[in-house]
Amino acid sequence: MVRVRVFLNTEISSHSKQDEFLAHCHKRSNVESTFSMVKAKFGDAVRLKTTIAMKNEALCKLLAHNICCLISATYELGIEPTFCQAGVA
């Protein structure tokens, strides 16, 4: 059994709790690296003044980041996208 020291000297000794903790840390790491990438690419400041406009600007930055990641993965993996024709389901 592996024990992991966490904040404030609490210990996680069971495997299920350790797995939950590591899964949570992995999610947090992914979120932090994504925010870092967005800030590096599009800047860390929002320019709009109202709360709704700031939220929309942040969401647009995240959407643009996702599109950039898709384009990058398409070229990196050599995927040829196929698009449907207009009016065809």
N, C-alpha and C positions, 0 to 999 in steps of 0.2 A: 504494500500500500504506500503510495506516494503522498507526502504532505506538502502543501504549497502555502507559503506564508503570504498573507494578503494584508491589506491596510489595517492598521491598528492592532497588529499582532493576533488577529483571528486566524484560525487554521481551518483548512478544508481537508478532511481526512477520508471521506468516502469517495469512491470513484464516480458515482452519479453526480454529486455536487461538483466535483472537479471538472467533469465533462461539461456541465452547465456553465461553470465559470469560464472555462476555456472557449466555449461557443460564444458566450457573451463578449469576451475580450476580442475574439476574431471579428464579430460584427462591428464592434466599436472601432477596431483598427481599420476596417474597410471604410467606415463612414468618415473617419478622420483623414484617411488618404484621399478619399473623393473630394472632401471639402478643400483639402490642400491643393489638389489639381485644379479645381474650379477657381480658387483664389489666384493661383499662379497664372492661369490662362485669361481670366476675365477681370481680375482685380478684386480686392477685398472690400471695396466700398460700394454702397448703393447710392445712386444719385438723386433718387426721387424722395419727396418729403412726406407724403401721406403714408399711413400704415399699409393700406391696401396696395398702393403703388409699389412700396418697398417689397412687399410679399410677392407681387407679380414679377418684379424685376429679378428677385432671387430665384423664383421658379423658372423664369426664362433662361437664366444662366445655367441652371441644372439641366433644362431641356437641351440647350445648346451643347453642353458637355456630353450628354448622352448621344446626341447626333454625331459629335466629333469622335466619340469612342466607337460607334457603329461604322463610320467611314474608315477609321483607322484599322479596325478589325477586318473589314471587307478587303482592304488592300493587303494587309499583313498575312491573312489566311488564304488569299487568292479566291475569294468567293465571288461568283458572278451573280449579281442580283437579277431576279426576274420580276417584272411588273405586269399587272393585269391591264388589259385594254379597257378603255372607257366603255361602260355599259355592259361589260361581261362580268358575271358574278363568279 
